[in-house]
Amino acid sequence: MPIFVVEISGRGIVAFDAPDDLEARARLADKAFLRDLYVLQSEGRALWDGASEIHVRAALPEEIATWQARYGTGEQSAPGTEKGRRIFLVPVVDPSTAHDEEDDSDDHDHGD
């Protein structure tokens, strides 16, 4: 199955497999996927600002190698799991779960 990459502002962000170009582009309609791009951060900034154009393109050889290192080359995904086979090509942090004991200071005034 071909590997595709979501690219934002000229940077490859996440790789995933899809049967074809049309299905790869359709993944951008997945609200949970778009939420991840908006919420997750890399190097202190969101992967996607909610306004920049998101491109889907064929993966480059090094991106395919990264994909294959994670999922192998001959494995088929189980039925119903195709949309879950994605890897981030940049280091990511979920700021909503990135708190450790050091962050448990008096910073709890969130207006709840």
ROLUMMI-79266 format. One record per residue (C-alpha): residue number from 1; residue in one letter; chain; x negated, y, z negated. Coordinates in steps of 0.1 Angstrom, whole numbers. Layout:
<sites>
<site><num>NUM</num><residu>A</residu><chaine>A</chaine><xx>X</xx><yy>Y</yy><zz>Z</zz></site>
...
</sites>
This chain:
<sites>
<site><num>1</num><residu>M</residu><chaine>A</chaine><xx>0</xx><yy>0</yy><zz>0</zz></site>
<site><num>2</num><residu>P</residu><chaine>A</chaine><xx>-14</xx><yy>34</yy><zz>9</zz></site>
<site><num>3</num><residu>I</residu><chaine>A</chaine><xx>-27</xx><yy>57</yy><zz>-19</zz></site>
<site><num>4</num><residu>F</residu><chaine>A</chaine><xx>-16</xx><yy>94</yy><zz>-20</zz></site>
<site><num>5</num><residu>V</residu><chaine>A</chaine><xx>-27</xx><yy>123</yy><zz>-40</zz></site>
<site><num>6</num><residu>V</residu><chaine>A</chaine><xx>-8</xx><yy>153</yy><zz>-54</zz></site>
<site><num>7</num><residu>E</residu><chaine>A</chaine><xx>-30</xx><yy>184</yy><zz>-48</zz></site>
<site><num>8</num><residu>I</residu><chaine>A</chaine><xx>-24</xx><yy>217</yy><zz>-65</zz></site>
<site><num>9</num><residu>S</residu><chaine>A</chaine><xx>-44</xx><yy>248</yy><zz>-58</zz></site>
<site><num>10</num><residu>G</residu><chaine>A</chaine><xx>-69</xx><yy>228</yy><zz>-38</zz></site>
<site><num>11</num><residu>R</residu><chaine>A</chaine><xx>-75</xx><yy>202</yy><zz>-66</zz></site>
<site><num>12</num><residu>G</residu><chaine>A</chaine><xx>-66</xx><yy>166</yy><zz>-65</zz></site>
<site><num>13</num><residu>I</residu><chaine>A</chaine><xx>-45</xx><yy>160</yy><zz>-97</zz></site>
<site><num>14</num><residu>V</residu><chaine>A</chaine><xx>-29</xx><yy>126</yy><zz>-96</zz></site>
<site><num>15</num><residu>A</residu><chaine>A</chaine><xx>-31</xx><yy>95</yy><zz>-73</zz></site>
<site><num>16</num><residu>F</residu><chaine>A</chaine><xx>-3</xx><yy>70</yy><zz>-67</zz></site>
<site><num>17</num><residu>D</residu><chaine>A</chaine><xx>7</xx><yy>44</yy><zz>-43</zz></site>
<site><num>18</num><residu>A</residu><chaine>A</chaine><xx>37</xx><yy>46</yy><zz>-20</zz></site>
<site><num>19</num><residu>P</residu><chaine>A</chaine><xx>49</xx><yy>26</yy><zz>10</zz></site>
<site><num>20</num><residu>D</residu><chaine>A</chaine><xx>47</xx><yy>56</yy><zz>33</zz></site>
<site><num>21</num><residu>D</residu><chaine>A</chaine><xx>43</xx><yy>93</yy><zz>36</zz></site>
<site><num>22</num><residu>L</residu><chaine>A</chaine><xx>80</xx><yy>100</yy><zz>33</zz></site>
<site><num>23</num><residu>E</residu><chaine>A</chaine><xx>83</xx><yy>81</yy><zz>0</zz></site>
<site><num>24</num><residu>A</residu><chaine>A</chaine><xx>52</xx><yy>98</yy><zz>-13</zz></site>
<site><num>25</num><residu>R</residu><chaine>A</chaine><xx>67</xx><yy>132</yy><zz>-7</zz></site>
<site><num>26</num><residu>A</residu><chaine>A</chaine><xx>100</xx><yy>121</yy><zz>-22</zz></site>
<site><num>27</num><residu>R</residu><chaine>A</chaine><xx>81</xx><yy>115</yy><zz>-55</zz></site>
<site><num>28</num><residu>L</residu><chaine>A</chaine><xx>80</xx><yy>153</yy><zz>-59</zz></site>
<site><num>29</num><residu>A</residu><chaine>A</chaine><xx>118</xx><yy>152</yy><zz>-66</zz></site>
<site><num>30</num><residu>D</residu><chaine>A</chaine><xx>112</xx><yy>132</yy><zz>-98</zz></site>
<site><num>31</num><residu>K</residu><chaine>A</chaine><xx>119</xx><yy>156</yy><zz>-126</zz></site>
<site><num>32</num><residu>A</residu><chaine>A</chaine><xx>99</xx><yy>136</yy><zz>-152</zz></site>
<site><num>33</num><residu>F</residu><chaine>A</chaine><xx>69</xx><yy>137</yy><zz>-128</zz></site>
<site><num>34</num><residu>L</residu><chaine>A</chaine><xx>72</xx><yy>175</yy><zz>-123</zz></site>
<site><num>35</num><residu>R</residu><chaine>A</chaine><xx>76</xx><yy>179</yy><zz>-161</zz></site>
<site><num>36</num><residu>D</residu><chaine>A</chaine><xx>43</xx><yy>161</yy><zz>-166</zz></site>
<site><num>37</num><residu>L</residu><chaine>A</chaine><xx>26</xx><yy>183</yy><zz>-141</zz></site>
<site><num>38</num><residu>Y</residu><chaine>A</chaine><xx>40</xx><yy>214</yy><zz>-159</zz></site>
<site><num>39</num><residu>V</residu><chaine>A</chaine><xx>33</xx><yy>203</yy><zz>-195</zz></site>
<site><num>40</num><residu>L</residu><chaine>A</chaine><xx>0</xx><yy>183</yy><zz>-193</zz></site>
<site><num>41</num><residu>Q</residu><chaine>A</chaine><xx>-32</xx><yy>204</yy><zz>-194</zz></site>
<site><num>42</num><residu>S</residu><chaine>A</chaine><xx>-67</xx><yy>200</yy><zz>-180</zz></site>
<site><num>43</num><residu>E</residu><chaine>A</chaine><xx>-95</xx><yy>222</yy><zz>-192</zz></site>
<site><num>44</num><residu>G</residu><chaine>A</chaine><xx>-72</xx><yy>243</yy><zz>-212</zz></site>
<site><num>45</num><residu>R</residu><chaine>A</chaine><xx>-47</xx><yy>251</yy><zz>-185</zz></site>
<site><num>46</num><residu>A</residu><chaine>A</chaine><xx>-15</xx><yy>235</yy><zz>-172</zz></site>
<site><num>47</num><residu>L</residu><chaine>A</chaine><xx>-19</xx><yy>212</yy><zz>-142</zz></site>
<site><num>48</num><residu>W</residu><chaine>A</chaine><xx>9</xx><yy>231</yy><zz>-125</zz></site>
<site><num>49</num><residu>D</residu><chaine>A</chaine><xx>21</xx><yy>266</yy><zz>-132</zz></site>
<site><num>50</num><residu>G</residu><chaine>A</chaine><xx>56</xx><yy>259</yy><zz>-119</zz></site>
<site><num>51</num><residu>A</residu><chaine>A</chaine><xx>52</xx><yy>282</yy><zz>-89</zz></site>
<site><num>52</num><residu>S</residu><chaine>A</chaine><xx>21</xx><yy>270</yy><zz>-70</zz></site>
<site><num>53</num><residu>E</residu><chaine>A</chaine><xx>28</xx><yy>249</yy><zz>-40</zz></site>
<site><num>54</num><residu>I</residu><chaine>A</chaine><xx>23</xx><yy>211</yy><zz>-45</zz></site>
<site><num>55</num><residu>H</residu><chaine>A</chaine><xx>9</xx><yy>192</yy><zz>-16</zz></site>
<site><num>56</num><residu>V</residu><chaine>A</chaine><xx>9</xx><yy>154</yy><zz>-11</zz></site>
<site><num>57</num><residu>R</residu><chaine>A</chaine><xx>-19</xx><yy>140</yy><zz>11</zz></site>
<site><num>58</num><residu>A</residu><chaine>A</chaine><xx>-36</xx><yy>108</yy><zz>18</zz></site>
<site><num>59</num><residu>A</residu><chaine>A</chaine><xx>-63</xx><yy>99</yy><zz>-8</zz></site>
<site><num>60</num><residu>L</residu><chaine>A</chaine><xx>-99</xx><yy>106</yy><zz>-1</zz></site>
<site><num>61</num><residu>P</residu><chaine>A</chaine><xx>-124</xx><yy>76</yy><zz>-3</zz></site>
<site><num>62</num><residu>E</residu><chaine>A</chaine><xx>-136</xx><yy>85</yy><zz>-38</zz></site>
<site><num>63</num><residu>E</residu><chaine>A</chaine><xx>-100</xx><yy>89</yy><zz>-50</zz></site>
<site><num>64</num><residu>I</residu><chaine>A</chaine><xx>-91</xx><yy>55</yy><zz>-36</zz></site>
<site><num>65</num><residu>A</residu><chaine>A</chaine><xx>-122</xx><yy>40</yy><zz>-54</zz></site>
<site><num>66</num><residu>T</residu><chaine>A</chaine><xx>-109</xx><yy>55</yy><zz>-86</zz></site>
<site><num>67</num><residu>W</residu><chaine>A</chaine><xx>-75</xx><yy>40</yy><zz>-80</zz></site>
<site><num>68</num><residu>Q</residu><chaine>A</chaine><xx>-89</xx><yy>6</yy><zz>-72</zz></site>
<site><num>69</num><residu>A</residu><chaine>A</chaine><xx>-111</xx><yy>7</yy><zz>-103</zz></site>
<site><num>70</num><residu>R</residu><chaine>A</chaine><xx>-79</xx><yy>10</yy><zz>-123</zz></site>
<site><num>71</num><residu>Y</residu><chaine>A</chaine><xx>-54</xx><yy>-12</yy><zz>-104</zz></site>
<site><num>72</num><residu>G</residu><chaine>A</chaine><xx>-76</xx><yy>-35</yy><zz>-82</zz></site>
<site><num>73</num><residu>T</residu><chaine>A</chaine><xx>-72</xx><yy>-39</yy><zz>-45</zz></site>
<site><num>74</num><residu>G</residu><chaine>A</chaine><xx>-50</xx><yy>-70</yy><zz>-41</zz></site>
<site><num>75</num><residu>E</residu><chaine>A</chaine><xx>-23</xx><yy>-67</yy><zz>-68</zz></site>
<site><num>76</num><residu>Q</residu><chaine>A</chaine><xx>12</xx><yy>-60</yy><zz>-59</zz></site>
<site><num>77</num><residu>S</residu><chaine>A</chaine><xx>32</xx><yy>-40</yy><zz>-84</zz></site>
<site><num>78</num><residu>A</residu><chaine>A</chaine><xx>61</xx><yy>-57</yy><zz>-100</zz></site>
<site><num>79</num><residu>P</residu><chaine>A</chaine><xx>96</xx><yy>-48</yy><zz>-87</zz></site>
<site><num>80</num><residu>G</residu><chaine>A</chaine><xx>108</xx><yy>-15</yy><zz>-103</zz></site>
<site><num>81</num><residu>T</residu><chaine>A</chaine><xx>74</xx><yy>-4</yy><zz>-114</zz></site>
<site><num>82</num><residu>E</residu><chaine>A</chaine><xx>62</xx><yy>13</yy><zz>-83</zz></site>
<site><num>83</num><residu>K</residu><chaine>A</chaine><xx>68</xx><yy>48</yy><zz>-95</zz></site>
<site><num>84</num><residu>G</residu><chaine>A</chaine><xx>48</xx><yy>41</yy><zz>-127</zz></site>
<site><num>85</num><residu>R</residu><chaine>A</chaine><xx>15</xx><yy>33</yy><zz>-109</zz></site>
<site><num>86</num><residu>R</residu><chaine>A</chaine><xx>-3</xx><yy>66</yy><zz>-110</zz></site>
<site><num>87</num><residu>I</residu><chaine>A</chaine><xx>-35</xx><yy>78</yy><zz>-124</zz></site>
<site><num>88</num><residu>F</residu><chaine>A</chaine><xx>-47</xx><yy>113</yy><zz>-132</zz></site>
<site><num>89</num><residu>L</residu><chaine>A</chaine><xx>-79</xx><yy>123</yy><zz>-113</zz></site>
<site><num>90</num><residu>V</residu><chaine>A</chaine><xx>-87</xx><yy>150</yy><zz>-139</zz></site>
<site><num>91</num><residu>P</residu><chaine>A</chaine><xx>-89</xx><yy>147</yy><zz>-176</zz></site>
<site><num>92</num><residu>V</residu><chaine>A</chaine><xx>-55</xx><yy>155</yy><zz>-191</zz></site>
<site><num>93</num><residu>V</residu><chaine>A</chaine><xx>-42</xx><yy>164</yy><zz>-225</zz></site>
<site><num>94</num><residu>D</residu><chaine>A</chaine><xx>-6</xx><yy>165</yy><zz>-237</zz></site>
<site><num>95</num><residu>P</residu><chaine>A</chaine><xx>-5</xx><yy>196</yy><zz>-259</zz></site>
<site><num>96</num><residu>S</residu><chaine>A</chaine><xx>27</xx><yy>184</yy><zz>-276</zz></site>
<site><num>97</num><residu>T</residu><chaine>A</chaine><xx>9</xx><yy>153</yy><zz>-290</zz></site>
<site><num>98</num><residu>A</residu><chaine>A</chaine><xx>-27</xx><yy>166</yy><zz>-292</zz></site>
<site><num>99</num><residu>H</residu><chaine>A</chaine><xx>-25</xx><yy>177</yy><zz>-328</zz></site>
<site><num>100</num><residu>D</residu><chaine>A</chaine><xx>-47</xx><yy>160</yy><zz>-353</zz></site>
<site><num>101</num><residu>E</residu><chaine>A</chaine><xx>-51</xx><yy>164</yy><zz>-391</zz></site>
<site><num>102</num><residu>E</residu><chaine>A</chaine><xx>-73</xx><yy>195</yy><zz>-385</zz></site>
<site><num>103</num><residu>D</residu><chaine>A</chaine><xx>-44</xx><yy>212</yy><zz>-368</zz></site>
<site><num>104</num><residu>D</residu><chaine>A</chaine><xx>-21</xx><yy>206</yy><zz>-397</zz></site>
<site><num>105</num><residu>S</residu><chaine>A</chaine><xx>-28</xx><yy>240</yy><zz>-413</zz></site>
<site><num>106</num><residu>D</residu><chaine>A</chaine><xx>-3</xx><yy>269</yy><zz>-418</zz></site>
<site><num>107</num><residu>D</residu><chaine>A</chaine><xx>4</xx><yy>270</yy><zz>-380</zz></site>
<site><num>108</num><residu>H</residu><chaine>A</chaine><xx>39</xx><yy>256</yy><zz>-384</zz></site>
<site><num>109</num><residu>D</residu><chaine>A</chaine><xx>59</xx><yy>288</yy><zz>-377</zz></site>
<site><num>110</num><residu>H</residu><chaine>A</chaine><xx>74</xx><yy>278</yy><zz>-344</zz></site>
<site><num>111</num><residu>G</residu><chaine>A</chaine><xx>108</xx><yy>293</yy><zz>-349</zz></site>
<site><num>112</num><residu>D</residu><chaine>A</chaine><xx>126</xx><yy>260</yy><zz>-354</zz></site>
</sites>
